[in-house]
Amino acid sequence: MTGTTPAPALEFNPFLPEVHADPYPLYHRLRAEDPVHRNGPGFWVLTRYADVVAVLRDPRMSRDPRRSAQYQLIQRGNAGEDPWEDGAPSMLFVDPPDHTRLRTLVNKAFTPAAIGRLRSRVEELVEGLLDRVAGTGEMDVVDDLAYPLPVTVICELLGVPPADQTRFRDWSGALVHLLDPLVAEDVLERALRARAALRGYLGDLVAERRAHPAGDLLTALVAAEDEGHRLSEQELISMCMLLLVAGHETTVNLIANGTLALLGHPAERARLAADPALAASAVEELLRYDSPVQLTSRHATTDLEVGGQLVREGETVIAALGAANRDPAQFPDPDRLHLARSPNRHVAFGGGIHFCLGAPLARMEAQVALAALLRRLPGLACGGEEPTWRDTVTLRGLATLPVRF
């Protein structure tokens, strides 16, 4: 007697090794079988593009974790930690009017025009980083390019001294675990220590800028607080933390994930190498294909319907951005990498009022880095060791990407 093995029970668990390595098969199954998936009491997961976009734009959905008791419990891994106890929440986790006030203070620094003025510096940094490895025949894309480029840019923008930049990798690498839906106790402890250390460092840096103003973004933020009373001391530190961490973490993943995708699609890689003008479109497709940010959360402030299901006030909705970006209802042949894809209305940068402030900077850095990588290092191929993924699930990125050329 023969038969087929039944499919495993459908459950959203991004921590499973096979899902962590490749979440897209699970996304496809969820979208087909249970697109508004109840994943425990008061906890929903959305995988359809239309549902994700609707929730990101809905003013009845809050970004503030304090609006959901269930989310607090899950986010802190039952550790009882208050995420705001040592400072004010960043604009990433607040709603209007506070969100509007905070975002307005930094918006001008990240407009396309402002980012355009940084392009020559980014090109200089990329060329310098590639000069270091050009004669070696091998490199780690993460360590040698994807990490040092964006962290240098955001540190220079804020006015962090070059000698201090290496300290941010450990702090940031620990802090990003706080974005995950479940955090082990030891990981949480490291993240909270890193947060305290970074807050202390930034408090000292703010004091330095008060005493000795400079022509950087931090000085502008200090001046805005002093003159208009629009930023409290704790808000100022939280803003700097967000800009430093978010200003490079996702871009590291974009450059590394994008490189890996190009290595796995030699025809598309050759196409980009032959036509650098394709870089802008290519980066949009790489953002869609393997999104640096896979998940984002919202919390219902009232009872409402989402994709045909009733979500109660206080319940948490996880919008799976990575799943939405592979939805065949929005993207024909979604598992294919097509660098000239048009239209390409992906949600890799989120949506609504919380659309990523740093999107223009991330796009520009990735365009410059990937075009230069293919131009400077012909014959680029995976190295002898397998790439490894970081142990985070909200942010999807590589810990190592060895290549040879």
Summary of the structure (lengths in Angstrom):
residues: 405
radius of gyration: 21.2
end to end distance: 53.3
largest distance: 82.0
contacts: 1306
relative contact order: 0.18
helix: 55%
strand: 10%
